[in-house]
């Protein structure tokens, strides 16, 4: 089985395309992310098939946000699918509710700090708190850990600072915005290479387009894995 530090984002239109991509990747990849864009295209069915029939690990990236009771109910329902990771927004009330919903399951709740596609101008447009993006990410991470998050979603550029937090002991750091050396940035603004992300404290890296847009996705995945430092 492949090194599960690499999570491949199945950012394709539907479950059929997801299964086709997973078949191309084969044993090169053991961990997949299924996001909100796939939800109406059979995302949950895809998650079940990859997990139950192919033995893959699954990260459901829903970034849930709502009142506590609704988040708790949604997470309780999703916990029945035996998923590995689920994302919620890092607001403390959301994290606490998600943990209530995930009780009695092995599903890890990962809190989103600030999306890796956003910069300070984007936060200003949303009327969010003033300050450097990096500082806000660190503050949100600490508060999410205190609320009970099993881990954090953050850009590679904040991974080392989050790992240094006392609250981060024993917690997961998962980093999107990872691009192999020489790859296009796409819509990501805060990025790093796979090797740098892991060296800075990431437990898992998420890579999408540089793998699934490649002419040989399995070869591209193995190239990413080759960049990772030894465990």
Beta strands, then each sheet from edge to edge (+ up, - down):
strand 1: 6-9
strand 2: 31-35
strand 3: 57-64
strand 4: 85-89
strand 5: 108-112
strand 6: 151-153
strand 7: 172-175
strand 8: 204-207
sheet 1: 1+ 2+ 3+ 4+ 5+ 6+ 7+ 8+ 1+
end
